[in-house]
Each structure stands twice: as C-alpha cells, then as structure tokens.
C-alpha cells in the first residue's frame, strides 16, 4: 500500500510541476506578444528574445541607407556571371524612371540571352533579343550596356506599359509570339526569374 501511495503522490507532484512550467511559459509568451515580439519555434531565437526581453542596453547599431533592389539585382547578376552586374544601380534607376518593374529587364535578359552571355554578336549588347526574329542570328546593336539598358527600359514602357499592357502573358504574346503556342513559355520564364530576384 505504501508503494502505491508513493507512486500516486510522485505522479501528482510531477504532473503539477509540468503544469506549472506550461502555464509559466504561456504567460511569458503572452507578455512577449503584447510587447511586440513575435514567437518563433526556433529555440535559439526564442532564448535570445527571452534573454533580451528586460534589457534596455544597446550593444551596437548600424544604419544602412540605400535601395535593396540594386543589391538584389547585383547579387543575381553576379551569381550568373553576367556582364551587366556592374549596372545594377542603372537598371533600378531606369526602371523607376520608366515606371516598370525593376526585375523585368533582367528577367527578360535571362530568358533571351542568359543575362547577356549569349547575344547575337559580342559588340551588340543586345541581351533582350531585340529585332532578333525567329531563325535569324542578328538583331539590334547598342553602343554599350548603359545605352542598351536605357533603351530597353524605355521600350518596355512605351510599347507595353503606356498602352496598359502589363500582364506578362500579354507582353510575351507580343515580345515572343511563338511562345504562346508553347504554353506561354516566354512569360513563364520571365515570371520564374522575377520571382527568383525577390
């Protein structure tokens, strides 16, 4: 009889102990949520939040000013060894100046020429297949990457955006008509790389 009593008493004690821990944890979570902290399932992150919840000491700060879009484009272009990598800032500037998505010019270049690595001629700077019609090996030539980026950005604005054509399927039907029969492959390609840049 004494062993059974000891077993039941131990079970109740352990159960009450665990219940106390769970309730205390729930109380801490609610206090953190009210204070504006978000809960994470990552134990290391949760511990760092709990450790700093009552701290007012600032150990260091860093303020970085700038547009992350240029950094995203530059990283994407460098990752793919593109000759356009040094022009990430210009790509964002031209996109803003023309009111187009900052990822579009790069994504089209990826689908048309592997970001400028497979262009009609080395000195054409034509990474977008401009005037390269089906079956032809030549097309428009630009003097350098800067003028090409500026021209293509303005072209997208005037040819598509100014006319209310902003959907990639509609743009693809004009830019690469054969791709429509292939299930809008051009639009799918451009969309895939636009998502990859985010």
C-alpha positions in Angstrom: 0.0 0.0 0.0 2.9 2.4 0.8 4.5 1.9 -2.7 1.2 2.7 -4.4 0.7 5.8 -2.4 4.3 6.9 -3.1 3.7 6.3 -6.8 0.5 8.3 -6.9 2.0 11.1 -4.9 5.0 11.3 -7.2 2.8 11.3 -10.3 0.7 14.2 -8.9 3.8 16.1 -8.0 5.4 15.7 -11.4 2.2 16.5 -13.2 1.7 19.7 -11.2 5.3 20.6 -11.8 4.9 20.2 -15.6 1.6 22.1 -15.5 3.3 25.0 -13.7 6.0 25.1 -16.3 3.5 25.1 -19.2 1.4 27.9 -17.6 4.5 30.0 -16.8 5.7 29.6 -20.4 2.2 30.6 -21.7 2.3 33.7 -19.5 5.7 34.7 -20.8 4.6 34.2 -24.4 1.6 36.5 -23.9 3.8 39.1 -22.3 6.2 39.0 -25.2 3.4 39.2 -27.8 1.9 42.2 -26.0 5.4 43.8 -26.1 5.5 43.3 -29.8 7.8 40.3 -30.0 7.0 37.5 -32.4 7.1 33.9 -31.3 9.5 31.6 -33.0 9.6 27.8 -32.9 13.4 28.1 -33.2 14.7 27.5 -29.6 17.8 29.6 -30.1 15.8 32.6 -31.3 13.3 32.2 -28.5 16.0 32.1 -25.9 17.6 35.3 -27.4 14.3 37.1 -27.2 13.7 35.9 -23.7 17.2 37.0 -22.7 16.7 40.5 -24.1 13.1 41.0 -23.0 14.0 43.0 -20.0 17.2 44.6 -21.3 17.5 48.2 -22.2 21.2 48.2 -23.0 22.0 48.8 -26.7 25.2 47.0 -27.6 25.6 48.4 -31.1 23.7 49.8 -34.0 24.2 50.0 -37.7 22.1 52.1 -40.1 22.4 51.3 -43.8 20.8 53.7 -46.2 20.1 52.6 -49.8 17.9 50.7 -52.1 17.9 46.9 -51.6 16.7 46.4 -55.1 20.1 47.3 -56.6 21.8 44.8 -54.2 19.3 42.1 -55.1 19.9 42.7 -58.8 23.7 42.9 -58.4 23.7 39.6 -56.4 21.6 37.9 -59.0 23.7 39.1 -61.9 27.0 38.3 -60.2 25.7 34.8 -59.3 25.1 34.2 -63.0 28.4 35.8 -64.2 26.5 38.4 -66.2 28.4 41.3 -67.9 25.5 43.5 -66.7 26.4 43.1 -63.0 28.1 46.5 -62.7 24.9 48.2 -63.9 22.5 47.1 -61.2 22.0 50.7 -60.0 21.3 51.8 -63.6 18.8 49.0 -64.0 16.9 50.2 -60.9 17.2 53.9 -61.9 15.8 53.2 -65.5 13.0 51.0 -64.1 11.9 53.8 -61.8 12.3 56.5 -64.4 10.1 54.5 -66.8 7.6 53.1 -64.2 8.3 49.5 -64.9 9.1 46.6 -62.5 12.8 46.7 -61.6 13.2 43.0 -62.2 11.7 42.9 -65.7 14.7 44.0 -67.8 17.0 41.5 -66.0 14.4 38.6 -66.2 13.9 39.1 -69.9 17.6 39.2 -70.5 17.9 35.9 -68.6 15.3 34.2 -70.8 16.6 35.8 -74.0 20.4 35.5 -73.6 21.4 34.0 -70.3 21.9 37.6 -68.9 23.9 38.8 -71.9 26.2 35.8 -72.2 24.6 34.5 -75.4 24.0 37.6 -77.6 23.9 37.9 -81.4 27.4 39.4 -81.6 29.8 40.3 -78.8 29.6 44.0 -79.6 25.8 44.1 -79.9 25.0 44.5 -76.2 21.6 43.0 -77.1 20.6 40.7 -74.3 16.9 41.0 -74.9 16.5 39.6 -78.4 15.6 43.0 -79.8 15.0 42.6 -83.6 16.3 39.0 -83.5 13.5 37.3 -85.3 12.8 33.6 -85.4 15.6 31.8 -87.4 17.9 34.9 -87.5 21.2 35.2 -85.8 21.5 39.0 -85.7 19.5 41.9 -84.3 19.6 45.4 -82.9 23.0 46.7 -81.8 23.7 49.1 -79.0 26.9 51.0 -78.3 27.2 49.8 -74.7 25.3 48.1 -71.8 24.2 51.5 -70.4 22.5 52.6 -73.6 21.0 49.1 -74.1 19.5 49.1 -70.6 18.1 52.6 -71.1 16.7 51.8 -74.5 15.1 48.5 -73.4 13.6 50.1 -70.3 12.0 52.9 -72.3 10.9 50.4 -74.9 9.0 48.3 -72.3 7.4 51.5 -71.0 6.2 52.9 -74.4 5.4 49.6 -76.2 3.6 47.9 -73.3 3.1 49.9 -70.0 1.9 53.1 -71.7 -0.7 51.0 -73.6 -1.9 49.3 -70.4 -0.2 46.0 -71.3 1.4 44.9 -68.0 0.5 41.2 -67.8 3.4 39.0 -68.7 1.3 36.8 -70.9 0.2 39.8 -72.9 3.7 41.1 -73.1 5.0 37.7 -74.1 2.4 37.3 -76.9 3.9 40.4 -78.5 7.6 40.0 -77.5 7.9 36.3 -78.4 4.7 35.3 -80.3 5.8 31.6 -80.9 6.0 31.1 -77.1 2.2 31.4 -76.9 1.7 28.1 -78.7 4.3 26.6 -76.3 2.1 27.3 -73.3 3.3 30.9 -72.8 6.9 29.6 -72.2 8.4 33.1 -72.5 6.1 34.6 -69.9 6.7 31.6 -67.6 10.4 32.0 -67.9 10.3 35.7 -67.2 8.0 35.2 -64.3 10.2 32.5 -62.8 13.2 34.8 -62.8 11.3 37.8 -61.5 10.3 35.6 -58.5 13.9 34.5 -58.1 15.1 38.1 -57.7 12.7 39.0 -54.9 
